[in-house]
Each structure stands twice: as C-alpha cells, then as structure tokens.
Amino acid sequence: MYPIVKKEKLSDKIFLMVVKAPRVAAGCLPGQFIIVKIDEEGERIPLTICDYDRAEGTITIVFQTVGASTERMALLNEGDAFADFVGPLGQPSELCLEEDLEETKKKSIVFIAGGVGTAPVYPQVKWLKEHGVKTTVIIGARSKDILFYEDEMREVADELYLATDDGSYGFHGNGCQQLQALVDSGKKYDHCVAIGPMIMMKFVCLLTKELGIPTVVSMNPIMVDGTGMCGACRLVVGDEVKFACVDGPEFDGHLVDFDQAMARAKQYKTEEGRALLKQQEGDTHHGGCGNCGGDE
C-alpha cells in the first residue's frame, strides 16, 4: 500500500497529493509518469510526476476530476492509501539529462503550461534551476480560479508570466498570445516545451513553427493503460508510429499529427470505434509491447 501523506485542493476540480513511494522517488526524473490504482478493482490512471523528494521517499501528483475514477480519488484523504503506485514509467525529459547539461545551458528555454500541464512543467523547471539553467515559464488558464503553483513556479523560474483567457489575472489572452507578445517585445527563444490540453499544444506548435522555435510536447493526455498494452496512445510522429507511454511521453511537437491523435483518441472510446481502428491500422493497431494480443 502507498499512503497519502498530504492532500490539498488546488481549485474546484484540481487536487494535489503527496504519496509515500520510496522506490519510485529513488529513481524518477522529470518528464516521467506513474500509474495509480485506488484498489484492486480500480482503473489504472497514468499521471505525470509533479515533484519528488528522494530523502522523504515521496512523489507529488496533481490530477483533475474528469470521470468516475478521479472522482473517487478526490474522496481519498491523508492517511488513506493507494493499492498500486507503479513507476517511474516513460522516458525522462531530454532537457533533464546531465550528459547534455552544458548544451542545455546554452539554450534560451521557454515553457508553456496549460491548465493541469503546470504540474509536469514544474519538476523540469525545478531540475533545470538546480543545475544552473535559466528558464522562462508561461502558465495559461481559462481564469484566475484554476491557476495553481504560481508561488512554487516563481521560486524556480527566472521569468514567470501568467495568462488568463478571461483577463481575470495577468495577461489577457492564452499562452500562445503571451508568447507572441514576448517575441514581439524582443525576447528570443531557441527551445520551447509545451504541456497541456491537446488543442493547446497543437496551436503552440503552429505558432512556434512559424517563429522557428523547436518545440517538445508531452502526449500524456492520450494515455490510458500506460504500458503499451492497449494501443490507445498510438500516434503518428513524422512518418513513424509511436506510443506515448513507452516511446514518450515527450515528442517533437512539430512532427506530431495532432488532428489524427485527437480524432483517434475520441474514436478509441467506443467499441465500434476500436474495431474500425483495428481494421484501418492493421499490424500497428495494438500497443508498443508487441506481445499483448490486443483485443483478442
């Protein structure tokens, strides 16, 4: 069992939990994720790691209630425990690899976080700060009441910009518009990381492609099983088929086919849709393990 040592409500539907998981905390890096199960009958829920404390043996997760399983999670309190807490899974962020640190220090890096995407952005920015790399962070949200981690991000980012669609706090506009405004003011960036809803990452990539800024995105939003067994997170990157959970979750955003990924994710939710995808995709339909047998 994996006890919850802290719970905090960050906004109406967004919750933070700190979970005792020493083995995960000992080996994780920014960009990776875990899979959590409330109990033996519970759904497997992949969540990107928001923070970790190796000395305390804890992992911080942030989640938004969007369905029955996350609603059940939100009912748990300090002292309760998860039946399973598996990780670290996925590939670490390429920015957080010590062998490339000197090259990373030469880059002017901007992060754009949308909504709950603030959670996986934070550990990357924190790691870079600890290793002497300067960063700019843009956090975007629909309104002020769903912004979170402002104070924590301000401690680790060299520059922090807040943007709200309704203008209730900070810049009046979305993350793309804030980035454009910064570029128009003379700021220059040579690397971007965008993490948030699929539609937000798509439009960030359209903009950064115009601006000539290489961009990495996290495809965590389309993951379901998290181990390559279900094939739900199949996507096309350039001319290759990839699986977000085993090959990512981070990819070159300018090569990701967002329209295909979003349409596929919607279609995958129905039995009829899965059958059609199996027919259309042939041998590439099922997950990244190559041995799961898929729906058979």
C-alpha positions in Angstrom: 0.0 0.0 0.0 1.1 3.6 -0.7 -0.1 6.0 1.9 -1.2 9.6 1.1 0.7 11.9 3.4 -0.7 15.2 2.1 -3.8 16.2 0.2 -4.6 19.7 -1.0 -7.4 21.1 -3.1 -5.8 23.5 -5.6 -9.0 24.6 -7.3 -12.6 23.4 -7.8 -11.6 20.2 -9.6 -7.8 20.0 -9.2 -6.2 18.2 -6.4 -2.6 17.6 -5.2 -1.5 14.5 -3.3 1.9 13.6 -1.8 2.3 9.8 -1.7 4.8 7.7 0.1 6.5 5.6 -2.6 10.3 5.3 -1.8 11.3 3.1 -4.8 9.6 5.4 -7.3 11.1 8.5 -5.7 14.6 7.0 -5.7 14.7 6.5 -9.5 12.4 9.0 -11.2 13.3 12.0 -13.3 11.3 14.9 -14.6 9.1 14.0 -17.6 8.3 10.5 -16.3 4.9 9.3 -15.0 3.3 6.8 -12.6 0.3 4.6 -12.8 -2.0 4.7 -9.8 -4.8 2.3 -8.7 -7.1 3.1 -5.8 -7.8 -0.5 -5.1 -7.7 -4.0 -6.7 -10.8 -3.2 -8.7 -9.8 0.3 -9.6 -8.9 1.7 -13.0 -5.3 2.3 -13.9 -4.7 6.0 -14.1 -1.5 7.4 -15.6 -0.3 10.7 -14.1 2.8 12.7 -14.8 5.1 13.2 -11.7 4.7 16.8 -10.4 7.5 16.6 -7.8 9.6 14.1 -5.8 11.6 14.0 -2.6 14.2 11.3 -2.6 15.1 11.8 1.1 11.5 11.6 2.2 10.6 8.9 -0.4 7.6 10.8 -1.7 6.0 11.6 -5.0 3.7 14.5 -5.7 0.9 14.1 -8.1 -1.7 16.5 -9.4 -5.0 15.4 -11.0 -8.2 16.9 -12.3 -11.5 15.2 -11.7 -12.9 14.2 -15.1 -14.5 10.8 -14.6 -15.6 8.2 -12.0 -12.1 7.1 -11.1 -10.7 10.6 -10.5 -13.8 11.5 -8.6 -13.1 8.5 -6.3 -9.5 9.6 -5.9 -10.7 13.1 -4.9 -12.6 11.5 -2.0 -9.4 10.0 -0.5 -7.7 11.8 2.4 -4.4 11.9 4.3 -4.0 8.5 5.9 -5.7 6.7 3.1 -3.6 4.6 0.7 -3.4 3.5 -2.9 -3.3 -0.2 -3.7 -0.8 0.3 -6.6 1.6 3.1 -7.4 3.8 2.0 -10.3 6.8 3.8 -11.8 8.7 5.6 -12.9 7.5 4.9 -16.4 8.2 6.6 -19.7 11.2 8.5 -20.9 12.7 11.4 -18.9 12.7 14.9 -20.4 15.7 15.3 -22.7 16.4 18.7 -21.0 17.0 16.9 -17.7 19.8 14.6 -18.7 23.1 15.5 -17.1 25.2 14.3 -20.0 23.7 17.1 -22.2 23.8 19.8 -19.4 26.4 22.0 -21.0 24.5 22.2 -24.3 21.2 22.8 -22.4 22.8 25.8 -20.6 23.4 27.5 -23.9 19.7 27.5 -24.8 17.1 30.1 -24.1 14.2 27.9 -23.0 10.5 28.8 -22.7 7.9 26.5 -21.1 4.2 27.0 -21.8 1.9 25.2 -19.3 -1.8 24.9 -19.9 -4.2 24.0 -17.1 -3.0 20.8 -15.3 0.0 20.9 -17.6 1.6 23.1 -14.9 2.2 20.0 -12.8 4.6 18.2 -15.2 6.3 21.5 -16.2 7.2 22.3 -12.6 9.7 19.4 -12.0 11.5 20.1 -15.2 11.9 23.8 -14.4 13.0 22.9 -10.8 15.6 20.4 -12.0 17.0 23.0 -14.5 17.1 25.6 -11.8 19.1 23.3 -9.5 21.5 22.7 -12.4 22.1 26.3 -13.3 19.8 26.6 -16.3 17.7 29.7 -16.7 14.1 29.3 -17.9 11.0 31.4 -18.8 7.6 30.0 -17.9 4.2 30.9 -19.2 1.2 29.5 -17.3 -2.1 29.8 -19.1 -5.6 29.1 -17.8 -9.2 30.0 -18.5 -9.5 32.1 -15.4 -7.6 33.0 -12.2 -9.5 30.5 -10.1 -7.9 27.5 -11.8 -4.4 28.8 -11.8 -2.1 26.9 -9.4 1.5 26.6 -8.4 2.2 30.3 -9.0 4.4 30.7 -5.9 6.2 27.4 -6.4 6.9 28.2 -10.1 8.1 31.7 -9.2 10.8 30.2 -7.0 12.3 28.1 -9.8 11.7 30.1 -13.0 13.8 33.1 -13.9 10.8 34.7 -15.6 7.2 33.8 -15.0 4.2 35.1 -17.0 0.6 34.4 -16.2 -2.2 34.5 -18.8 -5.9 34.0 -18.4 -8.4 33.7 -21.3 -10.9 36.0 -19.5 -8.3 38.5 -18.3 -9.1 37.9 -14.7 -5.4 37.7 -13.8 -2.1 38.6 -15.6 -2.0 38.8 -19.4 -5.4 38.9 -21.1 -5.1 36.0 -23.5 -3.9 32.5 -23.9 -0.3 31.1 -23.7 0.2 31.4 -27.4 -0.7 35.1 -27.4 1.5 35.7 -24.4 4.4 34.0 -26.2 3.8 36.1 -29.3 3.7 39.3 -27.2 7.0 38.4 -25.6 8.6 37.7 -29.0 7.2 41.0 -30.3 8.8 42.8 -27.4 12.2 41.5 -28.4 12.5 38.3 -26.5 14.2 35.4 -28.3 13.9 31.7 -27.5 15.6 28.7 -29.2 13.7 25.9 -27.4 10.1 25.5 -26.2 8.3 22.9 -24.1 4.5 22.9 -24.2 2.4 20.8 -21.9 -1.3 21.0 -21.5 -4.5 20.0 -23.4 -4.1 18.6 -26.9 -5.7 21.6 -28.6 -3.5 24.0 -26.7 -0.3 22.1 -27.6 -1.4 22.0 -31.3 -1.7 25.8 -31.5 1.5 26.4 -29.6 3.3 24.2 -32.2 1.7 26.0 -35.1 3.0 29.3 -33.7 6.5 28.1 -32.8 6.9 26.5 -36.2 6.2 30.0 -37.7 8.7 31.5 -35.2 11.3 28.9 -35.9 11.4 27.6 -32.3 12.0 23.8 -31.9 9.2 22.6 -29.6 8.7 19.5 -27.4 5.2 18.4 -26.3 4.0 15.8 -23.7 1.4 13.4 -25.1 0.4 12.3 -21.6 -3.3 13.3 -22.2 -3.9 10.4 -24.6 -2.5 7.7 -22.4 -4.9 5.1 -20.9 -3.1 1.9 -19.8 0.4 3.4 -19.6 2.4 0.3 -20.5 1.9 -0.1 -24.3 -0.7 -2.9 -23.8 -3.9 -1.2 -25.0 -2.7 0.8 -28.0 -4.9 3.8 -27.0 -2.0 6.2 -27.2 -0.9 5.3 -30.7 0.1 8.5 -32.7 2.0 9.5 -35.8 5.2 11.4 -35.3 6.7 12.4 -38.7 6.4 9.2 -40.7 6.6 6.9 -37.7 4.0 5.2 -35.5 4.8 5.8 -31.8 3.1 5.1 -28.5 3.1 7.9 -25.9 3.5 5.7 -22.9 6.6 3.7 -24.0 8.2 5.9 -26.6 7.4 9.2 -24.8 5.5 10.9 -23.4 7.6 13.8 -24.9 7.9 14.2 -28.7 8.9 16.8 -31.3 5.8 18.8 -31.4 6.4 19.9 -35.0 6.2 16.3 -36.1 3.2 15.2 -34.1 -0.1 14.8 -36.1 -2.4 16.4 -33.5 -5.5 16.1 -35.6 -5.1 12.4 -36.1 -4.2 11.9 -32.4 -7.3 13.8 -31.2 -9.6 12.1 -33.6 -8.2 8.7 -32.8 -8.5 9.3 -29.0 -12.2 10.2 -29.4 -12.9 7.2 -31.6 -11.0 4.8 -29.3 -13.5 5.3 -26.5 -16.2 3.3 -28.3 -16.2 -0.5 -29.0 -17.3 0.2 -32.6 -14.6 2.8 -33.0 -11.9 0.4 -31.7 -13.0 -2.2 -34.2 -12.7 0.3 -37.0 -9.3 1.4 -35.9 -8.1 -2.2 -35.8 -9.3 -2.7 -39.4 -7.7 0.6 -40.6 -4.3 0.2 -38.7 -3.6 -3.4 -39.2 -0.4 -4.7 -37.6 0.3 -1.3 -36.0 -3.0 -1.1 -34.1 -2.0 -2.7 -30.8 0.3 -1.3 -28.2 4.1 -1.0 -28.0 4.9 -4.3 -26.3 4.3 -6.4 -29.5 3.1 -9.4 -27.5 -0.2 -8.3 -25.9 -2.6 -9.7 -28.4 -4.7 -6.6 -28.2 -8.4 -7.2 -28.2 -8.1 -10.9 -28.8 
